[in-house]
Amino acid sequence: MPGCFKKTLFALASIISFASFLLIVVAMGTQKWMTGKILCKTGVDLVNATDPELVKFIGEIYYGLFQGSKIRQCGLGGRRSKFTIFPHMVKKLNTGLHVMIIMFLCVALFFSLVSFGFCILNAIKVPYRAIKGPAGVCLWNFLAGGFIVLAVTSFMAAVKLHHLTERIANFRENVFQFVILEEQFEDCFWLCVASATAHAVNLLLLAINGINFPKIKTKTEEANVAPEDIMY
């Protein structure tokens, strides 16, 4: 049976692994990975709008991995429209990169659950095989955190290098052209970052678990037996 200290560490690691799993589920299910402001460039050019009038041509957009919404402002008031990534925008976006982001997160979900199960196992008993022990838990946490980092990095590449927000904003816009004024990563994106951080914390806990702390030994005093004591 593992000691009380190791039980506590593995119990804490199991909670963190399950929390990481929940964070990824929420991030994938919520559609606010990115928000931004979009300017209707065509409308501005048509009326030659100046700074005070630009407000009438600035709309908003937000989207996640599967769907989103935008408010287009082209001088005649805001018009809200919703869109889905699959199957409508598949040809418009970098499909391979977008699918990879989703696959990375799904694999991270799996390894987070595996890490949770192995942490529970190690909190209950000492596994016979090394792969089921702390070494295995380290491996699953490393893989889960690594795939989350890959997903986050890929999403950043899609936004910054492949102009994901601009492509989505101009989807099915035959007359008006929109440019991105500003964009920022939202809560769901940072939930994935927090999930990767959670697995890093687990690796730190497992490193602490591997440290062999010196045991405190109590020095027993040797009893001095005198000849007089033997007589009595």
Accessible surface in RSA format (square Angstrom, percent):
REM  Atomic radii and reference values for relative SASA: ProtOr
REM  Chains: A
REM  Algorithm: Lee & Richards
REM  Probe-radius: 1.40
REM  Slices: 20
REM RES _ NUM      All-atoms   Total-Side   Main-Chain    Non-polar    All polar
REM                ABS   REL    ABS   REL    ABS   REL    ABS   REL    ABS   REL
RES MET A   1   164.77  85.3 104.25  69.0  60.52 144.1  83.44  70.9  81.34 107.8
RES PRO A   2    14.75  10.7   4.44   4.1  10.31  37.5   8.49   7.0   6.26  38.9
RES GLY A   3    42.72  52.7   0.00   N/A  42.72  52.7  36.17  99.3   6.55  14.7
RES CYS A   4   106.38  80.5  94.98 105.9  11.40  26.8  37.91  96.0  68.47  73.8
RES PHE A   5   105.29  52.7  97.84  60.6   7.45  19.4 102.69  62.3   2.60   7.4
RES LYS A   6    92.26  45.0  92.19  56.6   0.07   0.2  40.26  36.2  52.00  55.4
RES LYS A   7    77.27  37.7  76.37  46.9   0.90   2.1  34.57  31.1  42.69  45.5
RES THR A   8    82.36  58.6  76.99  78.1   5.37  12.8  63.46  85.2  18.90  28.6
RES LEU A   9    18.34  10.2  17.64  12.6   0.70   1.8  18.02  12.7   0.32   0.9
RES PHE A  10     6.26   3.1   6.03   3.7   0.23   0.6   6.26   3.8   0.00   0.0
RES ALA A  11    41.93  38.5  41.15  63.5   0.77   1.8  41.75  58.8   0.18   0.5
RES LEU A  12    79.77  44.4  78.19  55.9   1.58   4.0  79.25  55.7   0.52   1.4
RES ALA A  13     0.45   0.4   0.45   0.7   0.00   0.0   0.45   0.6   0.00   0.0
RES SER A  14     4.14   3.5   4.14   5.5   0.00   0.0   0.00   0.0   4.14   5.8
RES ILE A  15   113.48  64.6 109.76  81.8   3.72   9.0 112.51  81.0   0.97   2.6
RES ILE A  16    28.56  16.3  27.46  20.5   1.10   2.7  28.56  20.6   0.00   0.0
RES SER A  17     0.00   0.0   0.00   0.0   0.00   0.0   0.00   0.0   0.00   0.0
RES PHE A  18    81.66  40.9  81.66  50.6   0.00   0.0  81.66  49.5   0.00   0.0
RES ALA A  19    43.05  39.6  39.65  61.2   3.40   7.7  42.23  59.5   0.82   2.2
RES SER A  20     0.13   0.1   0.13   0.2   0.00   0.0   0.13   0.3   0.00   0.0
RES PHE A  21    40.33  20.2  40.33  25.0   0.00   0.0  40.33  24.4   0.00   0.0
RES LEU A  22    84.97  47.3  84.85  60.7   0.13   0.3  84.97  59.7   0.00   0.0
RES LEU A  23    46.22  25.7  46.07  33.0   0.15   0.4  46.22  32.5   0.00   0.0
RES ILE A  24     0.00   0.0   0.00   0.0   0.00   0.0   0.00   0.0   0.00   0.0
RES VAL A  25    66.92  44.0  62.14  56.3   4.78  11.5  63.98  55.6   2.94   8.0
RES VAL A  26    76.91  50.6  71.60  64.8   5.31  12.8  76.90  66.8   0.01   0.0
RES ALA A  27     0.00   0.0   0.00   0.0   0.00   0.0   0.00   0.0   0.00   0.0
RES MET A  28    23.88  12.4  22.31  14.8   1.57   3.7  20.91  17.8   2.98   3.9
RES GLY A  29    59.09  72.9   0.00   N/A  59.09  72.9  35.09  96.3  24.00  53.7
RES THR A  30    61.67  43.9  57.52  58.3   4.15   9.9  47.37  63.6  14.30  21.6
RES GLN A  31    25.86  14.5  20.76  15.2   5.10  12.1  14.12  30.1  11.74   8.9
RES LYS A  32    97.17  47.4  97.17  59.6   0.00   0.0  43.21  38.9  53.96  57.5
RES TRP A  33     0.36   0.1   0.36   0.2   0.00   0.0   0.29   0.2   0.07   0.1
RES MET A  34     0.54   0.3   0.54   0.4   0.00   0.0   0.54   0.5   0.00   0.0
RES THR A  35    24.07  17.1  23.66  24.0   0.41   1.0  21.10  28.3   2.97   4.5
RES GLY A  36    10.01  12.3   0.00   N/A  10.01  12.3   6.44  17.7   3.57   8.0
RES LYS A  37    90.29  44.0  90.29  55.4   0.00   0.0  37.12  33.4  53.17  56.6
RES ILE A  38     0.10   0.1   0.00   0.0   0.10   0.2   0.00   0.0   0.10   0.3
RES LEU A  39    24.06  13.4  24.06  17.2   0.00   0.0  24.06  16.9   0.00   0.0
RES CYS A  40     0.00   0.0   0.00   0.0   0.00   0.0   0.00   0.0   0.00   0.0
RES LYS A  41    87.03  42.5  86.96  53.4   0.07   0.2  53.63  48.3  33.40  35.6
RES THR A  42    33.77  24.0  30.01  30.4   3.75   8.9  27.03  36.3   6.73  10.2
RES GLY A  43     3.70   4.6   0.00   N/A   3.70   4.6   3.69  10.1   0.00   0.0
RES VAL A  44    21.15  13.9  20.94  19.0   0.21   0.5  20.94  18.2   0.21   0.6
RES ASP A  45    89.48  62.7  63.86  63.6  25.62  60.6  32.35  76.1  57.14  57.0
RES LEU A  46   136.31  75.9 102.75  73.5  33.55  84.4 105.55  74.1  30.75  82.8
RES VAL A  47    92.31  60.7  65.97  59.7  26.34  63.5  73.46  63.8  18.86  51.1
RES ASN A  48   125.70  86.7 116.31 112.4   9.39  22.6  26.81  64.5  98.89  95.6
RES ALA A  49    14.46  13.3   0.07   0.1  14.39  32.7   0.07   0.1  14.39  38.1
RES THR A  50    83.24  59.2  76.97  78.0   6.26  14.9  72.80  97.8  10.43  15.8
RES ASP A  51   113.55  79.5 102.59 102.1  10.96  25.9  32.13  75.6  81.42  81.2
RES PRO A  52   110.29  80.4  82.32  75.0  27.97 101.7  93.85  77.5  16.44 102.2
RES GLU A  53    79.52  45.7  78.75  59.6   0.78   1.8  23.08  44.6  56.45  46.1
RES LEU A  54    43.38  24.2  43.38  31.0   0.00   0.0  43.38  30.5   0.00   0.0
RES VAL A  55   109.18  71.8 104.29  94.4   4.89  11.8 104.29  90.6   4.89  13.3
RES LYS A  56   129.12  63.0 122.85  75.4   6.28  14.9  74.59  67.1  54.54  58.1
RES PHE A  57    11.16   5.6  11.00   6.8   0.16   0.4  11.00   6.7   0.16   0.4
RES ILE A  58    51.86  29.5  41.45  30.9  10.41  25.1  41.45  29.8  10.41  28.2
RES GLY A  59     2.02   2.5   0.00   N/A   2.02   2.5   1.67   4.6   0.35   0.8
RES GLU A  60    99.24  57.0  98.79  74.7   0.45   1.1  27.45  53.1  71.79  58.6
RES ILE A  61     3.67   2.1   0.20   0.2   3.47   8.4   1.64   1.2   2.03   5.5
RES TYR A  62    62.14  29.0  62.14  35.4   0.00   0.0  31.47  23.7  30.66  37.8
RES TYR A  63     0.37   0.2   0.37   0.2   0.00   0.0   0.37   0.3   0.00   0.0
RES GLY A  64     0.15   0.2   0.00   N/A   0.15   0.2   0.00   0.0   0.15   0.3
RES LEU A  65     0.05   0.0   0.05   0.0   0.00   0.0   0.05   0.0   0.00   0.0
RES PHE A  66    74.99  37.5  72.34  44.8   2.65   6.9  72.34  43.9   2.65   7.6
RES GLN A  67    85.72  47.9  85.72  62.6   0.00   0.0   9.97  21.2  75.75  57.5
RES GLY A  68     5.27   6.5   0.00   N/A   5.27   6.5   2.00   5.5   3.27   7.3
RES SER A  69     0.59   0.5   0.47   0.6   0.13   0.3   0.58   1.2   0.01   0.0
RES LYS A  70    12.23   6.0  10.74   6.6   1.49   3.5  11.96  10.8   0.27   0.3
RES ILE A  71    38.11  21.7  38.11  28.4   0.00   0.0  38.11  27.4   0.00   0.0
RES ARG A  72    36.02  15.1  34.97  17.8   1.05   2.5  11.69  16.0  24.33  14.7
RES GLN A  73    44.15  24.7  43.94  32.1   0.21   0.5   0.12   0.3  44.03  33.4
RES CYS A  74    21.75  16.5   9.71  10.8  12.04  28.3   9.70  24.6  12.05  13.0
RES GLY A  75    31.05  38.3   0.00   N/A  31.05  38.3   8.25  22.6  22.80  51.1
RES LEU A  76   176.39  98.2 141.05 100.9  35.34  88.8 148.77 104.5  27.63  74.4
RES GLY A  77    43.22  53.3   0.00   N/A  43.22  53.3  32.77  89.9  10.45  23.4
RES GLY A  78    44.15  54.4   0.00   N/A  44.15  54.4   6.64  18.2  37.50  84.0
RES ARG A  79   161.22  67.7 156.99  80.0   4.23  10.1  51.28  70.1 109.94  66.6
RES ARG A  80   145.99  61.3 111.15  56.7  34.84  82.9  45.09  61.6 100.89  61.1
RES SER A  81    44.52  37.6  38.15  50.9   6.38  14.7  41.08  87.5   3.45   4.8
RES LYS A  82   167.14  81.5 135.74  83.3  31.41  74.8  78.47  70.6  88.67  94.5
RES PHE A  83    21.13  10.6  11.83   7.3   9.30  24.2  19.79  12.0   1.34   3.8
RES THR A  84    46.15  32.8  45.63  46.3   0.52   1.2  45.00  60.4   1.15   1.7
RES ILE A  85     1.92   1.1   1.92   1.4   0.00   0.0   1.92   1.4   0.00   0.0
RES PHE A  86    72.94  36.5  58.07  36.0  14.87  38.7  58.07  35.2  14.87  42.6
RES PRO A  87   103.28  75.3  89.93  82.0  13.35  48.5  90.26  74.5  13.02  80.9
RES HIS A  88    92.27  50.4  71.70  49.8  20.56  52.6  47.56  49.0  44.70  52.0
RES MET A  89     0.58   0.3   0.58   0.4   0.00   0.0   0.58   0.5   0.00   0.0
RES VAL A  90    45.42  29.9  42.64  38.6   2.78   6.7  45.20  39.3   0.22   0.6
RES LYS A  91   204.88 100.0 170.17 104.4  34.71  82.6 120.05 108.1  84.83  90.4
RES LYS A  92    88.31  43.1  75.70  46.4  12.61  30.0  33.20  29.9  55.11  58.7
RES LEU A  93    12.30   6.8   2.48   1.8   9.82  24.7   2.48   1.7   9.82  26.4
RES ASN A  94    52.48  36.2  42.81  41.4   9.66  23.3  12.82  30.8  39.66  38.3
RES THR A  95    45.83  32.6  40.73  41.3   5.10  12.1  36.27  48.7   9.56  14.4
RES GLY A  96    44.82  55.3   0.00   N/A  44.82  55.3  38.27 105.0   6.55  14.7
RES LEU A  97    28.07  15.6  25.04  17.9   3.03   7.6  25.80  18.1   2.27   6.1
RES HIS A  98     5.89   3.2   5.36   3.7   0.53   1.4   4.87   5.0   1.02   1.2
RES VAL A  99    55.73  36.7  55.67  50.4   0.06   0.1  55.73  48.4   0.00   0.0
RES MET A 100    86.85  45.0  86.46  57.2   0.39   0.9  59.29  50.4  27.56  36.5
RES ILE A 101     0.00   0.0   0.00   0.0   0.00   0.0   0.00   0.0   0.00   0.0
RES ILE A 102    25.42  14.5  25.42  18.9   0.00   0.0  25.42  18.3   0.00   0.0
RES MET A 103   111.69  57.8 109.82  72.7   1.87   4.4  92.74  78.8  18.95  25.1
RES PHE A 104    33.36  16.7  33.36  20.7   0.00   0.0  33.36  20.2   0.00   0.0
RES LEU A 105     0.03   0.0   0.03   0.0   0.00   0.0   0.03   0.0   0.00   0.0
RES CYS A 106    60.75  46.0  53.58  59.8   7.17  16.9  24.21  61.3  36.54  39.4
RES VAL A 107    50.67  33.3  47.88  43.4   2.78   6.7  50.63  44.0   0.03   0.1
RES ALA A 108     0.00   0.0   0.00   0.0   0.00   0.0   0.00   0.0   0.00   0.0
RES LEU A 109    31.37  17.5  31.30  22.4   0.07   0.2  31.37  22.0   0.00   0.0
RES PHE A 110   123.12  61.6 118.73  73.5   4.39  11.4 122.76  74.4   0.36   1.0
RES PHE A 111    29.46  14.7  29.46  18.2   0.00   0.0  29.46  17.9   0.00   0.0
RES SER A 112     0.02   0.0   0.00   0.0   0.02   0.1   0.00   0.0   0.02   0.0
RES LEU A 113    76.31  42.5  70.25  50.3   6.05  15.2  70.55  49.5   5.76  15.5
RES VAL A 114    31.60  20.8  25.04  22.7   6.56  15.8  31.55  27.4   0.05   0.1
RES SER A 115     0.00   0.0   0.00   0.0   0.00   0.0   0.00   0.0   0.00   0.0
RES PHE A 116    64.80  32.4  64.80  40.1   0.00   0.0  64.80  39.3   0.00   0.0
RES GLY A 117    34.80  42.9   0.00   N/A  34.80  42.9  28.79  79.0   6.01  13.5
RES PHE A 118    45.46  22.7  45.27  28.0   0.19   0.5  45.46  27.6   0.00   0.0
RES CYS A 119     0.00   0.0   0.00   0.0   0.00   0.0   0.00   0.0   0.00   0.0
RES ILE A 120    68.11  38.8  68.11  50.7   0.00   0.0  68.11  49.0   0.00   0.0
RES LEU A 121    48.60  27.1  46.27  33.1   2.33   5.9  48.42  34.0   0.17   0.5
RES ASN A 122     4.93   3.4   3.07   3.0   1.86   4.5   0.33   0.8   4.60   4.5
RES ALA A 123    16.54  15.2  12.40  19.1   4.13   9.4  12.44  17.5   4.10  10.9
RES ILE A 124   104.62  59.5 100.58  74.9   4.04   9.7 104.62  75.3   0.00   0.0
RES LYS A 125   106.84  52.1 106.73  65.5   0.11   0.3  49.16  44.2  57.68  61.4
RES VAL A 126   100.62  66.2  80.42  72.8  20.20  48.7  81.68  71.0  18.94  51.4
RES PRO A 127    19.33  14.1   4.85   4.4  14.49  52.7   6.95   5.7  12.38  77.0
RES TYR A 128   216.32 101.0 180.50 102.7  35.82  93.2 138.77 104.3  77.54  95.6
RES ARG A 129   154.23  64.8 148.59  75.7   5.64  13.4  32.55  44.5 121.68  73.7
RES ALA A 130    82.85  76.2  62.79  96.9  20.06  45.6  73.74 103.8   9.11  24.1
RES ILE A 131    86.82  49.4  82.08  61.2   4.73  11.4  83.95  60.4   2.87   7.8
RES LYS A 132    87.83  42.9  87.83  53.9   0.00   0.0  34.37  30.9  53.47  57.0
RES GLY A 133     3.04   3.7   0.00   N/A   3.04   3.7   3.04   8.3   0.00   0.0
RES PRO A 134    58.53  42.7  58.50  53.3   0.02   0.1  58.53  48.3   0.00   0.0
RES ALA A 135    63.89  58.7  47.91  73.9  15.99  36.4  55.77  78.5   8.12  21.5
RES GLY A 136     0.00   0.0   0.00   N/A   0.00   0.0   0.00   0.0   0.00   0.0
RES VAL A 137     0.00   0.0   0.00   0.0   0.00   0.0   0.00   0.0   0.00   0.0
RES CYS A 138    42.85  32.4  42.20  47.1   0.65   1.5  18.12  45.9  24.73  26.7
RES LEU A 139    70.46  39.2  65.47  46.8   4.99  12.5  70.08  49.2   0.38   1.0
RES TRP A 140    45.08  18.1  45.08  21.8   0.00   0.0  45.08  24.0   0.00   0.0
RES ASN A 141     0.36   0.3   0.00   0.0   0.36   0.9   0.00   0.0   0.36   0.4
RES PHE A 142   131.27  65.7 128.71  79.7   2.56   6.7 130.28  79.0   0.99   2.8
RES LEU A 143    49.76  27.7  48.33  34.6   1.43   3.6  49.66  34.9   0.10   0.3
RES ALA A 144     0.00   0.0   0.00   0.0   0.00   0.0   0.00   0.0   0.00   0.0
RES GLY A 145     8.56  10.6   0.00   N/A   8.56  10.6   8.56  23.5   0.00   0.0
RES GLY A 146    30.49  37.6   0.00   N/A  30.49  37.6  27.60  75.7   2.88   6.5
RES PHE A 147    50.42  25.2  50.05  31.0   0.38   1.0  50.05  30.3   0.38   1.1
RES ILE A 148     0.00   0.0   0.00   0.0   0.00   0.0   0.00   0.0   0.00   0.0
RES VAL A 149    80.77  53.2  79.28  71.8   1.50   3.6  80.75  70.2   0.02   0.1
RES LEU A 150    85.63  47.7  85.24  61.0   0.39   1.0  85.28  59.9   0.35   0.9
RES ALA A 151     0.20   0.2   0.20   0.3   0.00   0.0   0.20   0.3   0.00   0.0
RES VAL A 152    16.61  10.9  16.51  14.9   0.09   0.2  16.60  14.4   0.00   0.0
RES THR A 153    77.60  55.2  76.80  77.9   0.80   1.9  62.49  83.9  15.11  22.8
RES SER A 154    14.19  12.0  10.82  14.4   3.37   7.8   3.36   7.2  10.83  15.2
RES PHE A 155     0.01   0.0   0.01   0.0   0.00   0.0   0.01   0.0   0.00   0.0
RES MET A 156    80.46  41.7  79.88  52.9   0.58   1.4  65.97  56.1  14.49  19.2
RES ALA A 157    27.02  24.8  22.42  34.6   4.60  10.5  26.56  37.4   0.46   1.2
RES ALA A 158     4.72   4.3   4.72   7.3   0.00   0.0   4.72   6.7   0.00   0.0
RES VAL A 159     2.92   1.9   0.00   0.0   2.92   7.0   0.00   0.0   2.92   7.9
RES LYS A 160   108.25  52.8  91.56  56.2  16.69  39.7  62.71  56.4  45.54  48.5
RES LEU A 161   130.74  72.8 110.34  78.9  20.41  51.3 112.66  79.1  18.08  48.7
RES HIS A 162    60.50  33.1  58.04  40.3   2.46   6.3  34.86  35.9  25.64  29.8
RES HIS A 163   106.09  58.0 102.70  71.4   3.40   8.7  68.58  70.7  37.51  43.7
RES LEU A 164     6.68   3.7   6.55   4.7   0.13   0.3   6.68   4.7   0.00   0.0
RES THR A 165     1.55   1.1   1.44   1.5   0.11   0.3   1.44   1.9   0.11   0.2
RES GLU A 166    66.07  37.9  65.30  49.4   0.77   1.8  10.73  20.8  55.34  45.2
RES ARG A 167    82.56  34.7  79.20  40.4   3.36   8.0  20.72  28.3  61.84  37.5
RES ILE A 168     1.00   0.6   0.31   0.2   0.70   1.7   0.31   0.2   0.70   1.9
RES ALA A 169     0.00   0.0   0.00   0.0   0.00   0.0   0.00   0.0   0.00   0.0
RES ASN A 170    26.68  18.4  22.20  21.5   4.48  10.8  16.21  39.0  10.47  10.1
RES PHE A 171    30.39  15.2  25.51  15.8   4.88  12.7  25.51  15.5   4.88  14.0
RES ARG A 172   174.13  73.1 139.58  71.2  34.55  82.3  61.96  84.7 112.17  68.0
RES GLU A 173    35.59  20.4  13.41  10.1  22.18  52.8   1.00   1.9  34.59  28.2
RES ASN A 174   149.21 102.9 108.02 104.4  41.19  99.2  31.73  76.4 117.48 113.6
RES VAL A 175   113.10  74.4  92.00  83.3  21.10  50.8  96.25  83.6  16.85  45.7
RES PHE A 176    52.11  26.1  48.31  29.9   3.80   9.9  48.72  29.5   3.39   9.7
RES GLN A 177    93.61  52.3  92.94  67.9   0.67   1.6  23.57  50.2  70.04  53.1
RES PHE A 178     0.50   0.2   0.50   0.3   0.00   0.0   0.50   0.3   0.00   0.0
RES VAL A 179    39.87  26.2  39.65  35.9   0.22   0.5  39.87  34.6   0.00   0.0
RES ILE A 180    45.87  26.1  18.49  13.8  27.38  66.0  18.49  13.3  27.38  74.3
RES LEU A 181    86.05  47.9  53.43  38.2  32.62  82.0  55.63  39.1  30.42  81.9
RES GLU A 182    96.40  55.3  88.70  67.1   7.70  18.3  32.14  62.2  64.26  52.5
RES GLU A 183    52.18  30.0  29.38  22.2  22.80  54.3   9.16  17.7  43.03  35.1
RES GLN A 184   107.20  59.9 102.36  74.8   4.84  11.5  30.32  64.5  76.88  58.3
RES PHE A 185    38.32  19.2  24.90  15.4  13.42  34.9  24.90  15.1  13.42  38.4
RES GLU A 186    35.94  20.6  34.58  26.2   1.36   3.2   3.42   6.6  32.52  26.6
RES ASP A 187   103.67  72.6 100.53 100.1   3.14   7.4  26.80  63.1  76.87  76.7
RES CYS A 188     3.09   2.3   3.09   3.4   0.00   0.0   0.00   0.0   3.09   3.3
RES PHE A 189     4.10   2.1   4.10   2.5   0.00   0.0   4.10   2.5   0.00   0.0
RES TRP A 190   135.14  54.2 130.63  63.2   4.52  10.6 120.96  64.5  14.19  23.0
RES LEU A 191    46.36  25.8  45.90  32.8   0.46   1.2  46.14  32.4   0.22   0.6
RES CYS A 192     0.00   0.0   0.00   0.0   0.00   0.0   0.00   0.0   0.00   0.0
RES VAL A 193    50.21  33.0  48.57  44.0   1.64   3.9  49.94  43.4   0.27   0.7
RES ALA A 194    44.47  40.9  34.73  53.6   9.73  22.1  40.22  56.6   4.24  11.2
RES SER A 195     0.00   0.0   0.00   0.0   0.00   0.0   0.00   0.0   0.00   0.0
RES ALA A 196    17.17  15.8  12.30  19.0   4.87  11.1  12.63  17.8   4.55  12.0
RES THR A 197    75.30  53.6  71.14  72.1   4.16   9.9  57.76  77.6  17.54  26.5
RES ALA A 198    15.22  14.0  10.14  15.6   5.08  11.6  14.93  21.0   0.29   0.8
RES HIS A 199     1.61   0.9   1.61   1.1   0.00   0.0   1.36   1.4   0.26   0.3
RES ALA A 200    56.68  52.1  47.28  73.0   9.40  21.4  49.49  69.7   7.19  19.0
RES VAL A 201    60.11  39.6  58.75  53.2   1.36   3.3  60.11  52.2   0.00   0.0
RES ASN A 202     0.00   0.0   0.00   0.0   0.00   0.0   0.00   0.0   0.00   0.0
RES LEU A 203    57.40  32.0  52.18  37.3   5.22  13.1  52.49  36.9   4.91  13.2
RES LEU A 204   111.36  62.0 106.83  76.4   4.53  11.4 110.85  77.8   0.51   1.4
RES LEU A 205    20.73  11.5  20.56  14.7   0.17   0.4  20.70  14.5   0.03   0.1
RES LEU A 206    10.17   5.7   3.42   2.4   6.75  17.0   3.67   2.6   6.50  17.5
RES ALA A 207    60.76  55.9  43.13  66.6  17.63  40.1  55.01  77.5   5.74  15.2
RES ILE A 208    57.25  32.6  56.99  42.5   0.26   0.6  57.05  41.1   0.20   0.5
RES ASN A 209     8.95   6.2   4.16   4.0   4.79  11.5   0.41   1.0   8.54   8.3
RES GLY A 210    55.00  67.8   0.00   N/A  55.00  67.8  34.13  93.7  20.87  46.7
RES ILE A 211    95.02  54.1  82.93  61.8  12.08  29.1  87.91  63.3   7.11  19.3
RES ASN A 212   143.85  99.2 116.63 112.7  27.22  65.5  35.74  86.0 108.11 104.5
RES PHE A 213   117.01  58.5  98.98  61.3  18.03  46.9  99.17  60.1  17.84  51.1
RES PRO A 214   123.18  89.8  98.69  90.0  24.49  89.0 110.53  91.3  12.65  78.6
RES LYS A 215   181.67  88.6 157.43  96.6  24.25  57.7 105.11  94.6  76.56  81.6
RES ILE A 216   167.98  95.6 136.89 102.0  31.08  74.9 141.56 101.9  26.42  71.7
RES LYS A 217   184.16  89.8 154.47  94.8  29.69  70.7 100.83  90.8  83.34  88.8
RES THR A 218   119.87  85.3  98.46  99.8  21.41  51.0  77.67 104.3  42.20  63.8
RES LYS A 219   194.92  95.1 163.25 100.2  31.66  75.4 113.91 102.5  81.01  86.3
RES THR A 220   113.59  80.8  98.01  99.4  15.58  37.1  72.70  97.6  40.90  61.8
RES GLU A 221   168.04  96.5 137.38 103.9  30.66  73.0  56.05 108.4 111.99  91.4
RES GLU A 222   158.64  91.1 135.56 102.6  23.07  54.9  55.34 107.0 103.30  84.3
RES ALA A 223    88.54  81.4  56.47  87.1  32.08  73.0  65.35  92.0  23.20  61.4
RES ASN A 224   144.83  99.9 116.44 112.5  28.39  68.4  36.77  88.5 108.06 104.4
RES VAL A 225   102.15  67.2  70.00  63.4  32.14  77.4  71.38  62.0  30.77  83.5
RES ALA A 226    39.01  35.9  34.45  53.2   4.56  10.4  38.64  54.4   0.36   1.0
RES PRO A 227    98.73  72.0  95.93  87.4   2.81  10.2  97.03  80.1   1.71  10.6
RES GLU A 228   107.02  61.4 106.85  80.8   0.17   0.4  55.94 108.2  51.08  41.7
RES ASP A 229    86.85  60.8  71.69  71.4  15.17  35.9  21.76  51.2  65.09  64.9
RES ILE A 230   133.46  75.9 106.95  79.7  26.50  63.9 114.24  82.3  19.22  52.2
RES MET A 231   159.27  82.5 120.02  79.4  39.25  93.5 101.26  86.1  58.02  76.9
RES TYR A 232   221.59 103.5 158.94  90.4  62.64 163.0 132.50  99.6  89.09 109.8
END  Absolute sums over single chains surface
CHAIN  1 A    13926.3      11836.0       2090.3       9246.3       4680.0
END  Absolute sums over all chains
TOTAL         13926.3      11836.0       2090.3       9246.3       4680.0
